[in-house]
Amino acid sequence: MKSILLTGTAGFIGSNFVPYFLEKYPEYNLINLDLLTYAGNLENLKECEGNPRYKFIKGDICNRELVEFIFNEYDIKGVIHFAAESHVDNSIKNPGVFVQTNVNGTFTLLDVAYKYWMEKPFTCKPGYQGCRFHHISTDEVYGTLSLDPNDLFTENTPYAPNSPYSASKASSDMIVRSYQETYGMDTVITNCSNNYGPKQHDEKLIPTIIRNALKGNPIPIYGDGKNIRDWLYVLDHCKGIDIVYHTGKSGEVYNIGGRNERTNLQIVDAITTILDQKVPAAKSYKELITFVEDRAGHDRRYAIDATKLENELGWKADETFDTGIVKTVEWYLGKYTI
């Protein structure tokens, strides 16, 4: 049995990843280290609680003693690092927390892994060849794109982060790269587009739209609602992480995107159309759409070119936005209407 340390998997993406990974790989023990900040919820992992190959540890990735204990206690031979402060609005209000968790936390994990797996730069300890550190990042490190549909983020797009959140993620990416180049650690980085699906925190756009609509409250949309994002169904992201962790080339970056560009207005229109059909109210939910003051430094457009991942490793998104958003709305209807 091989033990893999997963960080932050009580959050949205990680809590979708753990059950998928547990079922697919019976030869793995999964150790979940999560601080359970407001964004983490163990209810998201209830289906894993009784599994003898799954262990939850509450703790901070910045706590070096704890991380060292986990490596020694469980003989960790792989890391998939999800843990991050990720809400842009919160990073604008309190950037220091983002630097602490996303930069210092990533450094702590990397440094402990390096010292546990390797005797010296470019020399693994016996039995620790093939130990890999997979860092989960974001397309926001690349900044913003023009409105030209041919203008896409690739793995070679220069970094130009515009928020404290994206700057902290860009910094952590660079630290991962430095451990690959300086010490010869086996690392991979994946940069994903906006995820959606079950178990996402209430603060995010799609749950906010659904929750407010069902309550009959105004549905807040920043600015003119024409900001564009590339939307990726969360299980498709999990499958991409799986493929890169197992078959990605050491030292490489892979972008994971859904090829589903939508404006925020298109998102809210799609969701309210589904709600009008499934839980009709006296008036259309579309009448609740309300424009609010735009977010500071709000990037206009993100879109990922996932060609490298598709061509080199054979990944392909299973869900279109039209199929994924129906599944998503149905899951939240179960959550919000109980």
Order of alpha helices (4+ residues) and beta strands (2+ residues): beta-alpha-beta-beta-alpha-beta-alpha-alpha-alpha-beta-beta-beta-alpha-beta-beta-alpha-beta-beta-alpha-beta-beta-alpha-beta-alpha-alpha
